[in-house]
């Protein structure tokens, strides 16, 4: 049973409700429940209440096992049904359905391993609604993802990269666009020589692939739109943890938030210059039909990594990639020193990958400073390099979270 599929139950005067959340504490017969939204609730569990335990992933109560109140502990996830008080801050339970914390953790690990084994991630290049397919570019290769009525489709929340926060979605919401940069000159590029923009949703999918890996029958898909742009810093507000920047492409002022999960990195000059040299070569290759992004995503981290830069880097060319291959930005940044808002100053050039956000304000996923050598080599390259598929939040143990 997926708790997320449960709906409020009403009876008579609409006093019977259901609450979903995590046990914060237990004191005698009273459970302090932290719900998925709203303030904590005190749940009184009388002797008449039915308490059952189900494994993560169950769709009904056929395999539920009766347990006692003393079997519950902090961290367990529960669905409580019962009568609520007038202020909705307390509830007398008639039923409690439990997913044990230990079961969720075990299923979580199993799912992560399965996403690594049978998952793909990349940038959406085409969506065919009639055929029910989406095509992604994964490490320079196209993968056709086929959906069916059984495919679970989710969409990352506007201000989150956490799989748990993803909501039900559709193929229609996936934005696909080929990311191609064209050069007017192959050598000694000047400002404005690189034209075009890159915009595509990131897509993760899990399922069965064919023998050559070019197609997948998807069981699950999650997608999201993550703006990326090059900018110069206007101002920093440490109090509100926000950054005002000037978008070099749109020429508009953009406000972004920095959260504890945001990655702020600074490229030392030598590292930035090495990466700039590669980007310049990759941009020149675009004249023959290639793209900067295709080269940059060639060695991206495998699906299932829990954070950008999680994969180990090979020393190779000093930019985080293989000795004979292109650099991997995620691995590159894992070796770059962390920075902070206090280290950013007016006029600094930055490349930003953020959430779509709400009310026009996104949250920084990755911000890279010290990118001046890269932008001087190829003005739009910073935008293209940030589009390399990032390993976003992984799934939980209950097929995307109870």
C-alpha angles and dihedrals in degrees: 000000000000109000089206089069093058119107130201113278119221131193133170107327091011092255095128111089141163124230126192126198149095127299109249098180142343123218112178107301094345121094121197103216124197102205125208087255134014133024127322117284129213109225118196112204112201123198089257094061117110112231120190135170123219131184118247112268097032114137098202142008097267091109096037117134122210113239137172130252090249089061091067122091141177112288095034115127116230143183110211126195122191149093118313130210122249092260092047090230096110135038138189107220125225093174137016123193112195135201106189118230091232091053092050092049092050092048090046091058091046091052093048090053091048092050089051092048101040104017134102132190133187147118120303112247101168140009123197109191094183092054094037093234139130124195121211135187110233117182091334095313129102119239120191111214115202121201132200136187088273095055113112109222121193137175126214112247114257093251104030140069092194116118088215091063095052115118131207110288144174138228088249089069094058112101114209127188132152112245107223128159119195126203124212090199130029096208136041094008117203131207108293095022091111112066135178135056136250122224126155138137121250114238131195122188138176127201146088118322127204123247097276095038094240095119137037134194098216125220093177136016129184123182138177145176115238116180116219127189146153117244148158122239117255100176144333125226107196092180094063094026091236133137128208113208138173111237105225093208103043093030088223132127113252127194119207132179125227115215131186087262094054116110114223115185136171123211112219111228095254093050092046092049093051091049091046090056091055093045090052091053091046092050090051088053088059087076088071095049101278127117137222091235094054090059094044095051095047095100100027119151119277121261113270097043107134098218141015110275094023094128120084117255128230113225093229111124098002093251099088099265136099118293091249099031141065122286121265110229094206092053090042091056092047086068096042116097118257118249135190141216088264090061093057120091137185110284097022113139115233139175113217134195111188144164118267088250132191129273088014095297117111130189119244115249095174129001119184123192127185091055096129094109090052094049091046090054094048116359097210096037095096089061092048095048092052089058092067103120110272121210101243129190114317128231125272126231097272102063094275101345135306 
